[in-house]
Amino acid sequence: MGGNYLLEARNLTMRFGGVVAVRDVSLSLREGELHCLIGPNGAGKSTFFRMLSGQHRPSSGEVLFNGRSIIGQGSARIARAGMGIKTQVPSVFNSMTVRENVMLAASRELSSVLAKKRCDEVMERIGIGHLAAAKVGILAHGQRQLVELATVIAPSPSLILLDEPAAGMTGDEVDRLGDLLIELARSCSVIVVEHDMAFIRRIARSITVFNQGSVLIEGPADQVLSDQRVRDVYLGKEVA
Ligand SMILES: Nc1ncnc2c1ncn2[C@@H]1O[C@H](COP(=O)(O)OP(=O)(O)OP(=O)(O)O)[C@@H](O)[C@H]1O
């Protein structure tokens, strides 16, 4: 089952009481793809993400990761199977240094000698090596976001899910993050939920647009961003 897709979400629906947050959404992702999810506030993007990562059990539908069902497995087990997730809620420890945070994340998968090596590699790759000894609590918001990203990739996931990674970053930081994600997508698959259209335009190759819990359109980035339906749901906002 699963063909050669890394991730397959089939007909996912999520109901909260009477509210249908996500309705019958399917999405397939191959290895090495960098896919973006966009859509207006409340469209269901974060809920869809939480179903992929095991934080929500779907009301109906199926999620296959590496060809195997992960429904009901729980987020810790799904993370160990190779899915890294960065939510909108910070998960780094402010009282610990950058190195300690990245080391902790790397140690979940590796013995201490290998974790140290991996920790150094990751800090270098993300461009935070010079901040290794700094306590995370004193860092600027954009730097903290990069530390979060480092903790997500430290256990060498095959897929990373990033919910609004550019939120609150300066223009330069957003550019840098874009370059980083393009580079990261050479060694793992990436799904990004984001509102920042300049960022989306910079990184996206393929895009799914959510609207009112359903998929409005999906396809290559240039085609999707110039589609009139997408312009309409973002009425008053710049899309392309
Ligand atoms: N735990 C929950 N209980 C009840 N309703 C919820 C819950 N989580 C989300 N919803 C509802 O589901 C719908 C989709 O919300 P969701 O957060 O997934 O949208 P989103 O596209 O991620 O929005 P944003 O871009 O603002 O983060 C909204 O109507 C929201 O109020």
The ligand as a Gaussian input file, in Angstrom:
#p B3LYP/6-31G(d) Opt

LIG

0 1
 N      -10.170000      22.134000      19.120000
 C      -11.146000      22.726000      18.420000
 N      -12.413000      22.734000      18.864000
 C      -13.418000      23.323000      18.166000
 N      -13.241000      23.957000      16.975000
 C      -11.991000      23.998000      16.501000
 C      -10.875000      23.393000      17.181000
 N       -9.747000      23.591000      16.438000
 C      -10.144000      24.283000      15.348000
 N      -11.475000      24.531000      15.381000
 C      -12.269000      25.234000      14.342000
 O      -11.952000      24.616000      13.109000
 C      -11.858000      25.577000      12.075000
 C      -10.487000      25.478000      11.388000
 O       -9.467000      25.963000      12.288000
 P       -7.912000      25.868000      11.982000
 O       -7.189000      26.405000      13.173000
 O       -7.582000      24.496000      11.528000
 O       -7.769000      26.862000      10.752000
 P       -6.433000      27.473000      10.112000
 O       -6.640000      27.426000       8.637000
 O       -5.246000      26.782000      10.651000
 O       -6.487000      28.968000      10.626000
 P       -5.261000      29.994000      10.949000
 O       -4.687000      30.343000       9.620000
 O       -5.962000      31.143000      11.607000
 O       -4.285000      29.265000      11.864000
 C      -12.151000      26.927000      12.711000
 O      -13.513000      27.203000      12.531000
 C      -11.840000      26.681000      14.174000
 O      -12.588000      27.531000      15.000000

